[in-house]
Amino acid sequence: MTPLRAKNKRNEARPRLTASKKRAREQNAGVAAHRWTFAICILLTVVSFSVYSPVFRHPFTNYDDQDYVTGNQHVRAGLSWNTVGWALTATEQSNWHPLTWLSHALDYQLYGLSAGGHHVTSVLWHALNAVLLFLLLARVTGSTARSAMVAALFAVHPLNVESVAWIAERKNVLSMFFFLLALGAYGWYARQPDWKRYAGVGVLFVLGLASKPMVITLPLVLLLLDYWPLGRVQGWTKLTAAFPVPQTTWARLLAEKVPLLGLSVASAIITVIAQQSGHTVANLGALPFEYRAQNALYAYAMYVVKTFWPVHLAVLYPHPLDKLTFAQVALSALFLIAVSAFAWRERVRRPYLITGWLWFLGTLVPMIGLIQVGAQGMADRYMYLPATGLFLILVWRVADWAEERRLNVRTTAAVALTILVVLCLLTVRQIGYWRSSYALWTHTLAVTEDNFMANDNVANLLMEQGRPEALRYYQAAADIAPWDPLSHGVLASVLQDRGDFQAAILDYDVVISSGVDAKARAHAYASLGVIYRELGDYAGAREASTRALSLDAGSVNESIRQLTKLVNARPAAASYLQLGLLQEGAGQIPEARSSYEQALHLDPEFTPAQKALKALGRGGQ
């Protein structure tokens, strides 16, 4: 072979060798990227379990845990066809969320009343959500580091403690899981639109709604993702190299969300019906729309503040009612308008701003209080989904700023790590307040003002321990909330025992007019029947007793059984008189006569028992 031909041969071989090396490098880079992705997933899981590990030793709380687990006979029956049938039709706790009920039933079957096992499940769902959020963001944006930071913020932010550490809030972590899966399925659909892939999105959406209707805003979020990072909007957005998808028009994108919007409407109707049956608005009465709108504006601003400055967090923030000043509402509105205008102006250069901001605003709409549910003005648990939009804005904007100024990567990483460590410490501290119901509610009283529900819950705990200072907390709750049925009901019983019947009647009237469940109103009417009999108002007594029996006869009979046990344990003439009056109101005449006679046996000169027995002989005038 001549030297020239040999040289040409070497030149021909060199490009093939270079191409081979390039393919090898790409393969190695792909393997390294997968390893990094896997490592980040493991790290997110480990960090989530490490930060939340204290809850594994925490008990159930006295805030809804009884209704969801410890006192719920359907859940305590474990998984069975009967439980499934009940879960599909139940509207207990003013929500339709069958998957949440089944999740609790499965936990009870696995762990019984060992609260630690229930906590482990909640933390597991939270860790899965953090991993899913990272994988979805990394896949569609191609930015592993930024996506990891967003997921890490989600995993360790103190605002999410309530959703994870509170067993009764399982519905939050469960619905978020299916919400994120639905987003993943939508990305799969966007790559190659067809009805089968679309059906997958719909099924996952239904599963999310069946966990908690919080995810009702999914169609809105999908439109936001169409804009960024998917870039599906023809003429508006640019395709991303990391996740290229076919583009189409706004009209087509809106039309394809209509079936999902139909599911949202159906869920909204079911939720409204469930909440009406559960009387969830009763605690605040007919709250004027003006107050609700003002609080909504203020709450939006405060959610942003608590995201960036997560201190003084509480399990319940009382509704401000008419206490918000014009300045507070106006400044909140101006802040929301200013950020919205800025995000819109930057929609082309920094599209993540408009997506993240509208994600935050839109996903909070169902929980912002325009339709009032419960007694809270805002709640940390409501930010479990919306806060993701703010995390997205924060991470992407700071990362862009760092790149524009060519900051050292190690410096940026050190700052990010410091922020995460601080958040972890704050989260661990917040988790500590969930170590007991007493610690939870006393902390809530310490960081909030005019919180009647916190006073009620502290009072309940002290009452269970037989501590007389419970009455001080009930009185504080009644002073704060003249409509509160719980505190007024307890105070009415105390006043009745003291013989202050007129004051007791006023408090029982609060319970009756509050619109709470039939059991509480039946107890109030039955007690009024006793009072009216002691006052000699037999017509009023008969009317009150009749109303009590028509509302909930079982509750009246249960009150009689409990009082009978108490009287038998500690016999007293006054106690037998009260029992007899309650029995008489329930139509148990022979039993009432026996109780009056027992009272006179203990105290033959006990005039009220003599009058009651005499009136009974005359048929209760």
C-alpha positions in Angstrom: 0.0 0.0 0.0 1.4 3.4 -1.0 1.9 6.0 1.7 -0.8 8.2 0.2 -3.4 5.4 0.2 -2.5 4.5 3.8 -2.9 8.1 4.9 -6.3 8.3 3.2 -7.3 5.0 4.9 -6.4 6.5 8.3 -8.3 9.7 7.5 -11.4 7.7 6.6 -11.2 5.7 9.8 -10.9 8.8 12.0 -14.5 10.1 11.6 -15.9 6.7 12.3 -13.8 6.5 15.5 -15.0 10.0 16.5 -18.6 9.1 15.9 -18.2 5.9 17.9 -16.7 7.9 20.8 -19.5 10.4 20.6 -22.1 7.7 20.9 -20.2 6.2 23.8 -20.1 9.5 25.5 -23.8 10.0 25.0 -24.5 6.6 26.4 -22.3 7.3 29.4 -23.9 10.6 30.0 -27.3 9.0 29.8 -26.3 6.4 32.4 -24.9 9.0 34.6 -28.1 11.1 34.3 -30.2 8.1 35.3 -27.9 7.4 38.2 -28.3 11.0 39.4 -32.0 10.8 39.0 -32.2 7.6 41.0 -29.9 9.0 43.7 -32.1 12.1 44.0 -35.2 10.0 44.4 -33.6 8.0 47.1 -32.3 11.2 48.8 -35.8 12.8 48.7 -37.3 9.6 50.3 -34.6 9.4 53.0 -34.9 13.1 53.9 -38.7 12.9 54.0 -38.7 10.0 56.4 -35.9 11.4 58.5 -37.5 14.8 59.0 -40.9 13.3 59.7 -39.7 10.4 61.8 -40.8 12.0 65.1 -44.5 11.5 64.1 -44.0 7.8 64.3 -44.2 8.1 68.1 -47.1 10.5 68.1 -50.6 9.5 69.1 -54.0 10.2 67.5 -55.2 13.8 68.1 -58.6 14.9 69.3 -59.1 16.8 66.1 -61.1 14.6 63.6 -58.9 11.5 64.2 -61.8 10.0 66.2 -64.2 10.6 63.3 -61.8 9.3 60.7 -60.3 6.3 62.6 -60.5 5.7 66.3 -64.3 6.2 66.6 -65.3 5.2 63.1 -66.9 1.8 63.2 -66.9 1.4 59.4 -63.1 2.1 59.2 -62.5 -0.2 62.2 -64.2 -3.0 60.4 -61.2 -3.1 58.1 -61.3 -3.7 54.3 -64.5 -5.6 53.3 -67.2 -5.4 50.7 -69.4 -3.7 53.3 -66.7 -1.1 54.0 -66.3 -0.5 50.2 -70.1 0.0 49.8 -70.2 2.4 52.8 -67.2 4.4 51.5 -68.7 4.8 48.1 -71.8 6.4 49.5 -70.6 8.1 52.8 -70.6 11.8 53.2 -69.3 11.8 56.7 -67.0 14.8 57.5 -68.9 16.7 54.8 -66.9 15.2 51.9 -67.2 12.4 49.4 -63.8 10.7 49.5 -64.2 6.9 49.3 -60.5 6.2 48.6 -59.5 8.1 51.7 -61.9 6.0 53.8 -60.5 2.8 52.2 -57.0 4.0 52.9 -57.8 4.4 56.6 -59.6 1.1 56.7 -56.6 -0.7 55.2 -54.3 1.0 57.8 -56.6 -0.1 60.6 -56.5 -3.6 59.3 -52.7 -3.5 59.3 -52.0 -1.5 62.4 -55.2 -1.4 64.5 -55.1 1.6 66.9 -51.4 1.9 66.8 -51.1 5.5 65.6 -47.4 5.0 64.6 -48.4 2.8 61.7 -51.0 5.3 60.4 -48.3 8.0 60.5 -45.9 5.8 58.6 -48.4 5.5 55.7 -48.9 9.3 55.6 -45.2 10.0 55.5 -44.8 7.3 52.7 -47.4 9.0 50.6 -45.7 12.4 51.2 -42.3 11.0 50.1 -43.8 9.5 47.0 -45.3 12.8 46.1 -42.0 14.5 46.5 -40.3 11.9 44.2 -43.1 12.1 41.6 -42.9 15.9 41.6 -39.2 15.8 40.9 -39.5 13.1 38.2 -42.3 15.0 36.4 -40.5 18.4 36.4 -37.1 16.9 35.4 -38.7 15.0 32.5 -40.5 18.0 31.0 -38.0 20.7 31.7 -34.8 18.8 31.4 -33.4 20.6 34.5 -32.5 18.0 37.1 -31.1 20.4 39.7 -33.9 22.9 39.6 -36.5 20.1 39.7 -34.8 18.5 42.7 -34.8 21.8 44.6 -38.6 22.3 44.0 -39.2 18.8 45.2 -37.0 19.2 48.2 -38.8 22.4 49.2 -42.1 20.5 48.9 -40.7 17.6 51.0 -39.4 19.7 53.9 -41.4 22.9 54.0 -43.2 23.5 57.4 -46.5 24.5 55.7 -46.9 20.8 54.8 -46.5 19.5 58.3 -50.3 19.7 58.9 -51.0 17.5 55.8 -48.5 14.9 56.8 -48.5 14.8 60.6 -52.3 14.8 61.0 -53.7 11.4 60.4 -57.2 12.7 59.5 -55.6 14.7 56.7 -54.6 11.6 54.8 -56.9 12.8 52.1 -54.4 15.6 51.2 -51.4 13.4 50.6 -53.5 10.8 48.8 -55.2 13.2 46.4 -51.9 14.9 45.6 -50.5 11.5 44.6 -53.2 10.9 42.0 -53.0 14.5 40.9 -49.3 14.2 40.1 -50.0 10.8 38.3 -52.6 12.6 36.3 -50.1 15.2 35.3 -47.7 12.5 34.2 -50.4 10.8 32.2 -51.2 14.1 30.6 -47.6 14.5 29.5 -47.8 11.1 27.9 -51.0 12.1 26.2 -49.5 15.4 24.9 -46.7 13.5 23.2 -49.2 11.5 21.1 -52.8 12.6 21.7 -55.4 9.8 21.4 -58.5 8.8 23.4 -56.9 5.9 25.3 -54.2 8.1 26.8 -56.8 10.8 27.5 -58.9 8.2 29.3 -55.9 7.4 31.5 -55.8 11.1 32.6 -59.5 11.0 33.3 -59.3 7.8 35.4 -56.5 9.3 37.5 -58.4 12.5 37.9 -61.4 10.6 39.2 -59.2 8.8 41.7 -57.8 12.1 42.9 -61.3 13.5 43.3 -62.3 10.3 45.2 -59.5 11.1 47.6 -60.3 14.8 48.2 -62.0 17.3 45.9 -59.1 19.6 46.5 -57.8 18.5 43.0 -60.9 19.9 41.3 -58.7 22.5 39.5 -56.8 19.9 37.4 -58.1 21.2 34.1 -56.8 24.7 34.8 -53.4 23.3 35.8 -53.2 21.3 32.5 -53.9 24.5 30.5 -51.0 26.2 32.4 -48.7 23.3 31.6 -49.7 23.6 28.0 -48.3 27.1 28.1 -45.1 26.1 30.1 -43.2 23.8 30.2 -45.0 21.7 27.5 -45.2 24.6 25.0 -48.3 23.2 23.3 -49.8 26.5 22.3 -49.3 27.2 18.7 -48.0 30.7 18.0 -47.7 31.5 21.7 -44.9 29.2 23.0 -41.8 27.5 21.9 -41.2 23.8 21.9 -38.8 22.5 24.6 -35.9 20.3 23.5 -36.3 18.1 26.6 -39.9 17.2 26.0 -41.1 18.0 22.4 -44.8 17.7 21.8 -47.1 18.6 18.9 -48.5 22.1 19.1 -52.1 23.1 18.6 -54.4 26.1 19.0 -55.9 27.5 22.2 -59.4 26.6 21.0 -58.3 22.9 20.6 -56.6 22.9 24.0 -59.7 24.4 25.7 -62.0 21.9 24.0 -60.0 18.9 25.1 -60.4 20.0 28.8 -64.2 20.1 28.6 -64.7 16.4 29.6 -62.3 16.9 32.6 -64.2 20.1 33.5 -67.3 18.1 33.5 -65.8 15.8 36.2 -64.9 18.9 38.2 -68.4 20.2 38.0 -69.8 16.9 39.1 -67.3 16.8 42.0 -68.3 20.3 43.0 -72.0 19.4 43.1 -71.3 16.3 45.3 -69.1 18.4 47.6 -71.7 21.1 48.1 -74.4 18.5 48.9 -72.1 16.7 51.3 -71.2 19.9 53.1 -74.8 21.0 53.4 -75.7 17.7 54.9 -72.7 18.0 57.3 -73.6 21.6 58.4 -70.0 22.7 57.9 -70.9 26.4 57.6 -72.8 26.3 60.9 -69.9 27.5 63.1 -69.9 30.9 61.4 -73.6 31.2 60.7 -74.6 33.2 57.6 -71.3 34.9 56.9 -71.8 37.9 54.6 -70.1 37.6 51.2 -68.3 40.9 51.9 -66.4 39.3 54.8 -65.6 36.2 52.8 -64.2 38.2 49.9 -62.1 40.4 52.1 -60.7 37.4 53.9 -60.0 35.7 50.6 -57.8 38.6 49.4 -56.0 38.8 52.8 -55.5 35.0 52.9 -53.9 34.9 49.5 -51.3 37.4 50.6 -50.8 35.7 54.0 -50.2 32.3 52.3 -47.4 33.9 50.3 -46.0 35.4 53.5 -46.1 32.1 55.3 -44.5 30.3 52.4 -41.4 32.6 52.5 -41.5 33.1 56.3 -43.0 30.0 57.8 -43.3 30.9 61.5 -46.2 31.0 63.9 -48.0 28.2 62.1 -51.1 26.8 63.7 -53.6 24.0 63.1 -56.4 26.5 62.9 -56.4 30.2 62.1 -59.8 31.8 63.1 -61.8 33.6 60.6 -61.3 37.4 61.0 -65.0 38.1 60.2 -65.3 41.9 60.2 -62.0 42.6 61.9 -59.8 43.2 58.8 -59.0 46.8 58.2 -59.3 48.6 54.9 -55.5 48.9 54.7 -55.0 45.1 55.1 -57.5 44.3 52.4 -56.3 47.0 50.0 -52.6 46.2 50.4 -53.4 42.5 49.8 -55.3 43.3 46.6 -52.6 45.6 45.4 -50.0 42.9 46.0 -51.9 40.3 44.1 -52.6 42.7 41.2 -48.9 43.8 41.0 -47.5 40.2 41.0 -50.1 39.2 38.4 -49.2 42.1 36.1 -45.5 41.4 36.5 -46.0 37.7 35.7 -48.1 38.6 32.6 -45.5 41.1 31.4 -42.8 38.4 31.7 -44.8 35.7 30.1 -42.6 35.4 27.0 -39.2 35.8 28.6 -39.9 33.9 31.8 -43.0 31.8 31.1 -42.6 29.9 34.4 -43.7 33.0 36.3 -47.2 33.0 34.8 -47.6 29.3 35.2 -46.4 29.2 38.8 -48.4 32.2 39.9 -51.6 31.1 38.3 -51.0 27.6 39.7 -50.9 29.1 43.1 -53.9 31.4 42.6 -56.0 28.8 40.8 -55.5 25.8 42.9 -56.4 27.8 46.0 -59.8 28.9 44.7 -61.7 25.9 46.2 -60.2 26.5 49.6 -59.9 30.3 49.7 -63.2 30.8 51.6 -65.5 32.4 49.0 -67.7 29.4 49.9 -67.1 29.2 53.7 -66.4 25.7 55.0 -65.7 25.4 58.7 -64.6 28.1 61.1 -61.1 28.8 59.8 -60.0 31.9 57.8 -57.1 29.9 56.3 -55.3 26.6 56.9 -51.8 25.3 56.3 -53.1 22.1 54.7 -54.7 24.1 51.9 -51.2 25.0 50.6 -50.1 21.4 50.0 -50.9 21.7 46.3 -50.8 25.5 45.7 -47.4 26.1 47.3 -45.8 24.1 44.4 -46.5 27.0 42.1 -44.6 29.3 44.4 -41.7 26.9 44.8 -41.5 26.7 41.0 -41.3 30.5 40.7 -38.7 30.8 43.4 -36.3 28.1 42.2 -36.5 29.0 38.5 -36.2 32.7 39.1 -33.3 32.4 41.5 -31.5 30.0 39.2 -31.9 32.3 36.3 -30.6 35.2 38.3 -27.6 33.1 39.4 -26.8 32.2 35.8 -27.2 35.8 34.6 -24.6 36.9 37.1 -22.4 33.8 36.5 -22.4 32.9 40.2 -20.2 29.9 41.2 -22.2 26.7 41.2 -20.8 25.7 44.6 -21.9 29.0 46.1 -25.4 28.5 44.7 -25.6 25.0 46.0 -24.4 26.0 49.4 -27.1 28.7 49.7 -29.7 26.2 48.6 -28.5 23.6 51.1 -28.6 26.2 53.9 -32.2 27.1 53.1 -33.2 23.5 53.1 -31.5 22.8 56.4 -33.3 25.8 58.0 -36.6 24.6 56.7 -35.9 21.1 58.0 -35.3 22.6 61.5 -38.5 24.6 61.3 -40.4 21.6 60.2 -39.1 19.4 63.0 -40.1 22.1 65.5 -43.5 22.3 63.9 -43.9 18.5 64.0 -43.1 18.7 67.8 -46.4 20.5 68.4 -48.3 17.4 67.1 -46.8 15.2 69.9 -50.1 15.5 71.8 -53.5 17.2 71.5 -52.8 19.4 74.4 -49.5 20.6 72.9 -51.2 21.2 69.6 -54.0 23.3 70.9 -52.0 25.3 73.5 -49.5 26.2 70.8 -52.4 27.3 68.6 -53.7 29.5 71.4 -50.2 31.0 71.7 -49.8 32.0 68.1 -53.4 33.0 67.2 -55.9 35.4 68.7 -59.7 35.0 69.4 -59.5 31.3 68.6 -62.7 29.8 70.0 -62.1 26.4 68.6 -58.7 26.2 70.2 -60.2 27.1 73.5 -62.9 24.5 73.0 -60.4 21.8 72.3 -58.2 22.7 75.3 -61.3 22.7 77.4 -62.4 19.3 76.2 -59.0 17.8 77.1 -59.1 19.3 80.6 -62.7 18.2 81.1 -61.7 14.6 80.3 -59.1 14.9 83.0 -61.6 16.3 85.5 -59.8 19.6 85.8 -62.0 22.5 86.8 -60.1 25.1 84.8 -61.8 23.6 81.7 -64.7 25.9 82.4 -62.4 29.0 82.0 -61.6 27.9 78.4 -65.2 27.1 77.6 -66.2 30.6 78.8 -63.5 32.2 76.7 -64.8 30.3 73.6 -68.3 31.4 74.4 -67.2 35.0 74.8 -65.4 35.0 71.5 -68.1 33.2 69.5 -71.7 33.8 70.7 -72.8 31.2 68.1 -70.5 28.4 69.3 -72.7 25.4 70.2 -70.0 23.4 72.0 -69.0 25.9 74.6 -72.5 27.2 75.2 -73.7 23.6 75.5 -71.2 22.8 78.2 -71.8 26.0 80.1 -75.6 25.4 79.9 -75.1 22.1 81.6 -73.0 23.7 84.4 -75.6 26.5 84.9 -78.4 23.9 85.0 -76.6 21.9 87.7 -76.1 25.2 89.7 -79.9 25.9 89.4 -79.4 29.0 87.2 -82.1 27.9 84.8 -82.8 31.1 83.0 -79.1 31.5 82.0 -79.0 27.8 81.0 -82.0 28.2 78.8 -80.3 31.0 76.9 -77.2 28.9 76.3 -79.2 25.8 75.2 -81.0 28.1 72.7 -77.6 28.9 71.1 -77.0 25.2 70.6 -80.5 24.7 69.1 -80.3 27.7 66.7 -76.7 26.9 65.6 -77.9 24.2 63.2 -75.4 21.6 64.5 -76.0 17.9 64.2 -79.3 16.4 65.4 -77.6 14.6 68.4 -76.4 17.9 70.0 -79.8 19.6 69.4 -81.6 16.6 70.8 -79.5 16.7 73.9 -80.3 20.5 74.3 -84.0 19.9 73.9 -84.0 17.1 76.4 -82.2 19.2 78.9 -84.7 22.1 78.3 -87.5 19.6 79.0 -85.9 18.8 82.4 -85.5 22.5 83.2 -89.1 23.4 82.2 -90.4 20.5 84.4 -88.4 21.9 87.3 -89.9 25.3 86.7 -93.4 23.9 86.5 -93.8 24.7 82.8 -95.2 21.4 81.7 -96.4 22.5 78.3 -92.9 23.8 77.5 -91.5 20.6 78.9 -93.7 18.4 76.7 -92.8 20.4 73.6 -89.1 20.3 74.3 -89.1 16.6 75.0 -91.1 15.8 71.9 -88.6 17.8 69.7 -85.7 15.9 71.4 -87.2 12.5 70.6 -88.1 13.5 67.0 -84.6 14.7 66.4 -82.6 11.8 67.8 -84.4 9.4 70.2 -81.3 7.2 70.4 -79.3 10.2 71.8 -81.9 10.9 74.4 -81.9 7.2 75.5 -78.1 7.2 75.6 -78.1 10.3 77.9 -80.5 8.4 80.2 -78.3 5.4 80.3 -75.2 7.5 81.1 -76.9 9.4 83.8 -78.3 6.1 85.3 -74.8 4.8 85.6 -73.6 8.0 87.2 -76.5 8.0 89.7 -76.0 4.4 90.6 -72.3 5.0 91.2 -73.0 8.1 93.3 -76.6 8.2 94.6 -77.9 11.6 95.4 -81.5 13.0 95.7 -80.8 15.7 93.2 -79.3 13.3 90.7 -82.3 11.0 90.9 -84.6 13.9 90.4 -82.7 14.9 87.2 -82.8 11.3 85.9 -86.5 11.1 86.6 -87.2 14.3 84.8 -85.2 13.1 81.8 -87.0 9.8 81.8 -90.4 11.5 82.1 -89.6 13.6 79.0 -88.7 10.4 77.1 -92.0 8.9 78.0 -90.5 6.4 80.4 -93.1 7.0 83.1 -92.6 3.9 85.4 -88.9 4.5 85.4 -89.4 8.2 86.2 -91.7 7.4 89.1 -89.0 5.0 90.4 -86.3 7.7 90.2 -88.5 10.2 92.1 -89.2 7.7 94.8 -85.5 6.9 95.1 -84.8 10.6 95.5 -87.4 10.8 98.3 -85.9 7.6 99.9 -82.6 9.4 100.2 -84.2 12.7 101.3 -87.9 12.5 102.3 -88.1 16.2 102.6 -86.7 16.9 99.1 -89.5 19.2 97.9 -88.6 19.2 94.1 -89.0 15.4 94.0 -92.3 15.6 95.9 -93.6 18.1 93.3 -92.4 16.0 90.4 -94.0 12.9 91.8 -97.2 14.7 92.5 -97.2 16.2 89.0 -96.6 12.8 87.5 -99.6 11.4 89.4 -101.7 14.1 87.8 -100.3 13.2 84.4 -97.9 16.2 84.2 -100.2 19.1 84.1 
